[in-house]
Amino acid sequence: MKKFLLTLMTLVIVVVSAVGCGESGAGSAGQAPTGSDWIEVCKIEAGREYKSTLFYDMEFDDSKVYSKDEVKLEYCPYEEDFPLDRAEFIKNIKQPGTVRYGYDSPYTSNRESGYKYTVRSYTLGYVKVRFPESNCLEINYYQSRTQNITIRLLVTEYKITYFND
């Protein structure tokens, strides 16, 4: 009889784990809205932080070092987090073919010289959320410029920061 009950309980645990999100008690998230539409957000904190990010694909040319006397040097990041004002941020995206001179790390100690970077393309890596069921949250985010991931969480607490628009 003990073996039967142990097997039955194991089966119940496996089935509940496999089903994933379902009806469950409300945590401090309260009763989350349900719906199948994805919503683009600036960021969400649900166990960890997921941020909407702009990813640049840039060609790095190290054949010549440029001094700040020759060209205007600037920070040339390969990725930038979206601010709350997404419309203004998008207006300032460096378009493909844009040539920039500078450095790719904000921690570069020598800001007297830099290299040439040419923007090949960019990816708008939005974080998207939806609530397919009560207290169940799906998050779609970019881990890198080419790797888009969707996860499903049973949440008790989360914090969403929406874009201003």
Secondary structure, DSSP 8 states (H G I E B T S, - for coil): -HHHHHHHHHHHHHHHHHH-S-S----TT-S---EEEEEEESEEESSSEEE-EEEEEEEEEEEEEEETTTS--EE--SEEE--S-HHHHHHT---TT-EEEEES-TT-S--SEEEEEEEEEEEEE-EEEEEEETTEEEEEEESSSS-EEEEEEE-S--EEE----
